Amino acid sequence: MKLEAERSKTVMEQAYLDVVLAMLRDGGIRANLIENYLPVINQTINKYLQVLDFFVDFNLDSSFKETIKSRHRDEYVFANFSEGEKMRINMAILLAWRAVAKMRNSVATNLLIMDEIFDSSMDGDGTSELFKLLAELAKTTNIFVISHNTNYLDRFDDVIKVEKVGGFTAISHNS
């Protein structure tokens, strides 16, 4: 009797998992979601690329393989770009996913934590455009930037400095 009950439960679980698997296959819900969301994701990535003063046409296909075209319609791959240009593309993708999640799923957060974005090889123009974008986002979002680069501290309203002093962590706050 106990084995029959366990068997029945296992058969029901297997049937449930089979239905879920069918829904998540390429032709199921996953494909439908990708088909509906991909144009919005691509449009939003390109909007952020323009805001970051990087004028390429970036598109993801249903397998999330990118196609990047220049103004002159030459095709590039991600590896063709400088580290600063790659950083702009990555930032546009990150912000696009965040924006699409907010638009489509009512997943809104007023917190954005960015680790070492100014410690990389982003060029001066990219950095300026990113600061403008962060200033706009800061109107509705609490932004925390973690950085070892002290060159930009004057561009932030509040700075919390964490450093080792005599082998111990010291925290200072400037407003």
C-alpha positions in Angstrom: 0.0 0.0 0.0 2.8 2.4 0.9 4.8 1.6 -2.2 1.7 2.0 -4.4 1.1 5.5 -2.9 4.7 6.5 -3.5 4.5 5.2 -7.1 1.4 7.1 -7.7 3.0 10.3 -6.3 6.1 9.7 -8.5 4.0 9.2 -11.6 2.1 12.4 -11.0 5.3 14.4 -10.4 6.8 13.0 -13.6 3.7 14.0 -15.5 4.0 17.5 -14.0 7.7 17.8 -15.0 6.9 16.5 -18.5 4.4 19.4 -19.0 6.8 22.0 -17.6 9.6 20.6 -19.8 7.3 20.9 -22.9 6.5 24.5 -22.0 10.1 25.5 -21.6 11.3 23.8 -24.9 12.2 26.1 -27.8 8.7 25.9 -29.2 6.9 26.6 -25.9 6.6 29.5 -23.5 10.3 30.3 -23.7 10.1 30.9 -27.5 7.0 33.0 -27.0 8.6 35.1 -24.4 11.8 35.5 -26.4 9.8 36.4 -29.5 7.8 39.1 -27.6 10.6 40.5 -25.4 13.5 40.5 -27.8 12.5 43.5 -29.9 12.0 45.5 -26.7 15.3 44.4 -25.3 17.1 45.2 -28.5 15.5 48.6 -28.8 16.3 49.4 -25.2 20.0 48.3 -25.6 20.3 50.6 -28.6 18.7 53.5 -26.7 21.3 53.1 -24.0 24.1 52.8 -26.5 23.1 56.1 -28.0 22.9 57.7 -24.5 26.4 56.5 -23.9 27.4 58.1 -27.2 28.2 54.8 -28.9 26.4 54.6 -32.3 26.3 51.0 -33.4 23.2 48.9 -34.1 23.2 46.1 -31.6 20.8 43.1 -31.9 20.4 39.8 -30.1 18.8 36.9 -31.9 16.6 34.2 -30.3 19.8 32.3 -29.3 21.1 35.5 -27.7 23.9 35.7 -30.3 24.7 39.4 -31.0 25.0 41.2 -34.3 26.7 44.5 -34.2 26.8 46.9 -37.1 28.5 50.2 -37.4 27.1 53.4 -38.9 28.4 52.2 -42.3 26.6 48.9 -41.7 29.9 46.9 -41.4 29.4 43.9 -39.1 31.5 43.5 -36.0 31.8 41.0 -33.2 32.2 42.0 -29.6 35.9 41.1 -29.6 36.6 43.7 -32.3 35.9 46.6 -29.9 38.2 48.3 -27.5 37.8 47.6 -23.8 36.1 51.0 -23.3 33.7 50.2 -26.1 33.0 46.8 -24.7 32.3 48.5 -21.4 29.7 50.8 -23.0 28.0 47.8 -24.7 28.0 45.8 -21.4 26.6 48.8 -19.5 23.8 49.3 -22.2 22.9 45.6 -21.9 22.8 45.7 -18.1 20.6 48.8 -18.0 18.4 47.4 -20.7 17.7 44.2 -18.8 16.9 46.3 -15.7 14.6 48.6 -17.7 12.8 45.7 -19.5 12.3 43.8 -16.2 10.7 47.0 -14.7 8.5 47.6 -17.8 7.3 44.0 -18.3 7.3 42.4 -14.9 6.6 45.2 -12.5 10.0 44.3 -11.0 11.1 47.8 -10.0 14.0 48.5 -7.7 15.3 51.8 -6.5 18.8 50.4 -5.9 21.6 50.0 -8.4 25.1 48.8 -7.2 27.9 49.1 -9.7 31.3 47.6 -8.8 34.4 49.1 -10.3 32.8 50.6 -13.4 35.2 53.5 -13.3 38.3 51.3 -12.6 38.1 49.8 -16.1 39.4 51.1 -19.4 36.4 53.2 -20.4 37.5 56.3 -22.2 36.9 59.9 -21.1 33.9 60.4 -23.4 32.3 57.1 -22.2 32.9 58.1 -18.6 31.3 61.5 -19.1 28.3 60.0 -20.8 28.0 57.4 -18.1 28.0 60.1 -15.4 25.2 61.9 -17.2 23.2 58.7 -17.4 23.9 57.9 -13.7 22.7 61.5 -12.8 19.5 60.9 -14.7 19.0 57.5 -13.0 19.8 59.0 -9.6 16.5 60.9 -9.7 14.6 57.7 -9.0 17.3 55.3 -8.0 19.8 55.0 -5.1 23.1 54.3 -6.8 26.2 52.9 -5.1 29.4 52.9 -7.0 32.3 50.9 -5.6 35.6 52.0 -6.9 39.3 52.1 -6.2 39.7 55.1 -8.5 39.6 58.3 -6.5 39.7 60.6 -9.5 35.9 60.9 -9.7 35.0 61.4 -6.0 34.1 65.0 -6.6 31.4 64.0 -9.1 29.3 62.2 -6.3 27.1 63.9 -3.8 28.0 61.5 -1.0 31.2 59.5 -0.6 31.8 56.7 1.9 35.5 55.9 2.0 36.6 52.6 3.4 40.3 52.0 3.9 42.8 50.1 5.9 44.5 52.1 8.6 46.9 50.4 10.9 45.6 47.0 9.9 42.0 48.0 10.7 39.1 49.1 8.5 38.3 52.8 8.8 35.2 54.4 7.4 34.8 58.1 6.7 31.8 59.9 5.1 31.8 63.1 3.1 28.6 64.8 2.0 
